[in-house]
Amino acid sequence: MSSQLSALSHQFFLKADSCELKAEYTLIRSRRRSIGLQIRKDAALFVRAPFFVPRKMIENFIRDKQTWIEKTRQRILADCRPAPQKDFLQTGKILYRGQEYPLEVSSKSCTPLCFQETHFLISEEYRPHAKKMFEHWCRARAEEIIPDRVRHYAQKADVSYQSIKINSARTRWGSCSERGTLNFSWRIMMVPPAVMDYVAAHEVAHLVHPNHSRFFWSFVAQLCPEYRAGRKWLKTHGNHLMD
């Protein structure tokens, strides 16, 4: 038997504010002797536990640590400082998924802009148009990633939507039309994954509550228990990314 199994995602319910909320975590079992928690840079919860410890005990452990989990997530998101986006060539950095990556220029690159896991690479030919190339690149990534997150929350909410559109909005991260079309700004690709999840859950919740009443926010909490951290991040950093 290997010393470590593959990571598996799980859900269970937490009691919060007199209601039940779904909590998600990734469980990694190994030959360790105790349960350990890790909050990664995207605010996702990873739990490491011995092979012999039952799931019920693990989830009770998570419940006991819920206050620490929420405080840690808020601190991690607060520490995600956006990079200036006005001049990529001057700063030499690009903000993607909440992290800064170096931007390198290459005369050998066959594509206008590509992501190489640790850095972005832009062709010399398109160097004067770096910002426009980044917008095109983010639009393509958003069309791949956002529908998956919307489907995730739509299934949790047991609702359907008409379509998903990526736009160039500068004042809204997302919106929901009366006909059930969900719109998202391509700039959402610059925020941390946990913040994107909050925006996706927010717009899905509008399919049920087309307002910002207490019922709406209660529903958002059911879909995305950590939504407050994402909302706070956008209030603190969002304006810097809308230029």
SULDA-V660349 format. One record per residue. N is the residue number from 1. SS is DSSP state (H for helix, E for strand, - for the rest). PSI is psi in whole degrees, 0 to 359 (999 if undefined). D_CENTER is the distance of its C-alpha to the mean C-alpha in Angstrom with 1 decimal. Layout:
# SULDA-V660349
N:SS:PSI:D_CENTER  N:SS:PSI:D_CENTER
This chain:
# SULDA-V660349
1:-:137:34.3  2:-:160:31.6  3:-:345:30.4  4:E:137:26.8  5:-:167:25.4  6:-:153:22.2  7:-:138:19.0  8:E:136:18.7  9:E:141:15.9  10:E:160:17.5  11:E:149:17.3  12:E:178:19.8  13:E:139:20.7  14:E:145:20.8  15:E:126:23.3  16:E:127:22.1  17:-:46:24.1  18:-:21:26.5  19:E:169:24.1  20:E:133:22.3  21:E:142:18.5  22:E:135:16.7  23:E:141:15.1  24:E:144:13.4  25:E:160:14.2  26:E:125:15.3  27:E:128:19.0  28:E:117:21.0  29:E:144:24.7  30:E:186:27.3  31:-:32:30.8  32:-:173:29.7  33:-:349:31.6  34:-:169:29.0  35:-:135:25.5  36:E:146:22.9  37:E:145:19.4  38:E:129:16.7  39:E:115:13.5  40:-:176:11.8  41:-:336:10.3  42:-:11:6.6  43:-:10:8.2  44:-:144:8.9  45:E:125:12.6  46:E:135:15.2  47:E:128:18.8  48:E:129:21.8  49:E:156:25.0  50:E:158:28.6  51:-:324:29.6  52:-:351:32.0  53:-:125:29.8  54:-:156:29.2  55:H:321:25.8  56:H:319:27.3  57:H:321:28.0  58:H:315:24.6  59:H:330:22.9  60:H:322:25.6  61:H:318:24.7  62:H:318:21.1  63:H:318:22.5  64:H:332:24.8  65:-:12:22.0  66:H:320:19.7  67:H:315:20.6  68:H:320:20.0  69:H:312:16.5  70:H:318:15.5  71:H:320:17.3  72:H:318:15.8  73:H:316:12.1  74:H:321:13.3  75:H:318:15.2  76:H:314:12.6  77:H:324:10.4  78:H:332:13.8  79:-:353:14.8  80:-:95:12.3  81:-:119:14.9  82:-:144:14.6  83:-:151:17.4  84:-:136:19.9  85:-:4:19.4  86:-:326:23.0  87:-:96:24.7  88:H:321:23.0  89:H:332:26.4  90:H:316:27.4  91:H:332:24.4  92:-:17:24.0  93:E:150:20.2  94:E:137:17.2  95:E:121:13.7  96:E:124:11.1  97:-:34:7.4  98:-:1:8.6  99:E:148:11.7  100:E:134:15.2  101:E:140:17.1  102:E:147:20.9  103:E:119:22.3  104:E:145:25.5  105:E:134:28.2  106:E:137:30.1  107:-:350:33.3  108:-:350:32.7  109:-:132:29.3  110:-:352:29.9  111:-:152:26.8  112:-:314:25.9  113:E:134:22.6  114:E:158:20.8  115:E:128:18.3  116:-:35:20.1  117:-:315:17.4  118:-:349:18.8  119:E:165:19.7  120:E:147:20.0  121:E:125:23.5  122:E:140:25.2  123:E:142:28.6  124:H:324:31.4  125:H:325:32.4  126:H:10:29.2  127:H:318:28.9  128:H:345:30.1  129:H:32:27.4  130:H:316:24.4  131:H:319:22.4  132:H:321:23.2  133:H:323:22.4  134:H:321:18.9  135:H:313:18.5  136:H:318:19.9  137:H:317:17.8  138:H:322:14.5  139:H:315:15.9  140:H:317:16.7  141:H:321:13.3  142:H:322:11.8  143:H:338:14.6  144:H:319:13.7  145:H:315:10.0  146:H:317:9.7  147:H:325:12.8  148:H:318:11.6  149:H:323:8.8  150:H:315:11.6  151:H:320:14.1  152:H:310:12.4  153:H:330:12.6  154:H:322:15.8  155:H:319:17.4  156:H:324:16.6  157:H:348:18.1  158:-:48:20.9  159:-:164:20.9  160:-:161:21.2  161:-:161:20.4  162:-:306:22.5  163:E:172:20.3  164:E:132:17.2  165:E:143:17.9  166:E:126:16.3  167:E:190:18.3  168:-:27:19.0  169:-:138:18.7  170:-:348:19.1  171:-:348:19.2  172:-:137:16.5  173:-:329:12.8  174:E:164:13.7  175:E:162:16.9  176:E:121:18.8  177:-:166:22.4  178:-:334:25.3  179:-:1:25.6  180:-:21:22.1  181:E:127:20.5  182:E:126:16.9  183:E:140:16.3  184:E:140:13.4  185:E:141:14.1  186:H:339:13.7  187:H:348:12.7  188:H:343:9.1  189:H:351:8.9  190:H:345:9.7  191:-:160:7.0  192:-:151:4.8  193:H:321:1.7  194:H:328:3.0  195:H:320:4.5  196:H:319:3.8  197:H:320:4.5  198:H:315:7.2  199:H:317:8.5  200:H:314:8.9  201:H:321:10.6  202:H:311:12.5  203:H:324:14.0  204:H:321:14.9  205:H:331:16.5  206:H:342:18.6  207:-:336:20.2  208:-:318:21.9  209:-:98:22.3  210:-:48:22.8  211:-:189:23.0  212:-:44:21.5  213:-:173:24.0  214:H:333:23.6  215:H:323:23.4  216:H:310:20.3  217:H:328:18.5  218:H:322:19.9  219:H:320:18.5  220:H:318:14.9  221:H:325:15.4  222:H:323:16.6  223:H:321:13.6  224:-:86:11.0  225:-:333:13.1  226:-:20:10.9  227:H:330:10.5  228:H:323:13.0  229:H:319:11.1  230:H:319:8.5  231:H:318:11.7  232:H:321:13.6  233:H:316:11.4  234:H:322:11.9  235:H:326:15.5  236:H:318:16.1  237:H:343:14.6  238:H:318:13.9  239:H:331:17.6  240:H:341:17.8  241:H:358:15.6  242:-:8:17.5  243:-:999:20.7
